[in-house]
Amino acid sequence: MRMSTIAAAMLATVVTAATATGASAQMMQKTLYERLGGTTAITAVVDDFVGNVAADKRINGFFAHTDIARLKFNLVQQICQGTGGPCFYTGRDMKTAHAGMGVRSKHFNALVQDLGKTLKKFKVPAKEQGELVAILAPMKKDIVTR
Ligand code: HEM
């Protein structure tokens, strides 16, 4: 009787330890935000990306009257939040922000290409590039209106 109580206690310890190991392994899984390098890296990426957009004749006309500092701030917050970071996006929703602009698929693809250039320049691994694009791609339906 005494032995079985000890055995049960030992088993409980093993089970608890295994559960704890499992839980910590899960907690050690870094968010995309962390793997990208946090707010500092995301800010650098957004700066370079918006620079590419500003130089891109295919789409820079859309941004002629845009407050670029505000756009960059909103993009950083949006990407930070979307990748699991400690930010809260306070900008407009994508449908409202892009309403009436007449953005076409070709414009959207050009912008994604400009982002790709930046991610390549910053040596963001393919896995993280894919994860970021997968977060942004579903927004296309709210941004492309014709
Ligand atoms: C996944 C792709 C895109 C994302 C994540 C995105 C994100 C954003 C965000 C966060 C803002 C700021 C919203 C605010 O000010 O409240 C914004 C504004 C803007 N976006 Fe996009 N955008 C995307 C695609 C595009 C494309 C393809 C174009 C045109 C080629 C475009 C043109 C603009 C312009 C011109 C503004 C400024 C609007 C203004 O100043 O009122 N965006 N976008």
Boltz pocket constraint, residues with backbone or C-beta under 6 A from the ligand:
constraints:
  - pocket:
      binder: B
      contacts: [[A, 59], [A, 62], [A, 63], [A, 65], [A, 66], [A, 67], [A, 70], [A, 71], [A, 74], [A, 75], [A, 78], [A, 90], [A, 91], [A, 92], [A, 93], [A, 97], [A, 98], [A, 103], [A, 104], [A, 107], [A, 108], [A, 109], [A, 111], [A, 136], [A, 137], [A, 139], [A, 140], [A, 143]]
      max_distance: 6.0
